[in-house]
C-alpha cells in the first residue's frame, strides 16, 4: 500500500481548489451579467417584468441549489445535448447567483432617494440616462459590500457541483478519502482550504461595509 | 425533436415523496429548535461572556460561515467515525444542520442583543434584577422579536440546505427524488417535482414561522 503524507493530501487538494476558484468566477461574472439584466428589466417598471423577475428570484431562492444543479444536468440533456458537469454547474450556478444579485441590487437601488429619480427626470433624461448617470453610480456605492459578501456564498455553492461529478475541492476530498481512508484529516483540510478562500473575502466585505457606512453618515 | 414528459411515473410514487417531506420537516424542526437555542447561547457568549468564551464563539461562527455545508456534513458523517464516534446518517445530518444554523443564528441574535437601548439595562439594574434575569426577561424577548424575520429566513435556508443530506443517504426529500429516478429513469421529472415541493415547503414554512413566532415565542405584544 502506498503511504500518503499530509503534503500529498494538501497538494492534491490545492490543485483541485483551482477549479473551485474557476467555477466561482464563472458563476459570479455570469450571475452578475444576468443579474444586472434582471435588475434593469425590473426597473423598467412594467408590471409584467416585475412579476417575472419576482417569480424568478422566488424560485431560485426558494429551492435547494442541489436540485437546481440536478435540473440543469438532466434538463439540458433533454434537448439531446451532451452535458458535461462543467456546463451544468456553470449554468445552474450562474442562474442561482443572478437571482440573488438581482435581489441584493434591487435593495441598493431602492436605497437611492426617490428625489434623485425625479430630479433626473426633470432634467429631461430618458430612462437609460437616468439609470446610467444618476441612479446606478449611487447604488453601486451601496452595493459593493453586500456583493463582495455574497461571493462567499458562491464559493460555498460550488461545493455542491461535486455531487454531479464536477471535480473541485469537495469532490477531490471525497476521492482522496477513498484512496487514503483518512476522512477526518482530508475533510478537515478541505474545510480549512474553503476557510482560507472565504474568510479573507468575508473580512474584506466587512471592512468595506464599515468604510462606506462611515463615509455615508 | 420532441421531448416527452412522464410525470405520472413520478407522481404514482407519492408515498415515497411524502416520506421524504416528513423527514425533511423533522430534520428542520429539530435543527431549528436546537440551532436557535445555540444561537441564543452563542450570542450571549459573544456579547457578554468572558474573553476566552468570546474568542471561542467567534471562531465557531467564522469557521462555520466560511465553509460549505456539504463539507461540514461530510466531516461529521465520514470524519467523526474515524475519531471513534459512529453516527447514523440521520444523526449526522441533524448535528451538521444544528452546528450550521447555530453559527448563523448566533450572529443574527447578537445583532438583536446589541440593539438593546441602554435605558432598559439601567431600568433592569434599578429593579435589582440579576444578570440572568435581565438577560432572559429584559434583553432577550425584544431582541428575538426584532430579528425574528431574519431567523425565519435562515431556518428556511437550512431546510433547503438539508437536500444535501440525501448524499449520505438520509431519507429526506431529495433522496426520495433520487430513488424514484433510479427506479423509472425519469430523472428530470423526479427532480422538478421535488423542486416544486421544496418551493412549496419554503413558502409554507416561512409563513408558518412568521405567524407562530410572535404568538407563541415572545408574546403577541408588539
Interface residues (C-beta under 8 A of the other chain):
Chain A: X58 X59 X62 X63 X64 X65 X66 X67 X68 X70 X71 X74 X75 X77 X78 X79 X80 X152 X156 X157 X159 X160 X162 X163 X170 X173 X174 X177 X182 X183 X184 X186 X187 X188 X190 X191 X194 X195 X198 X199 X202
Chain B: X1 X3 X62 X63 X65 X66 X67 X68 X69 X70 X71 X72 X74 X75 X78 X79 X80 X81 X82 X83 X156 X160 X161 X162 X163 X164 X167 X174 X177 X187 X188 X191 X192 X194 X195 X198 X199 X202 X203
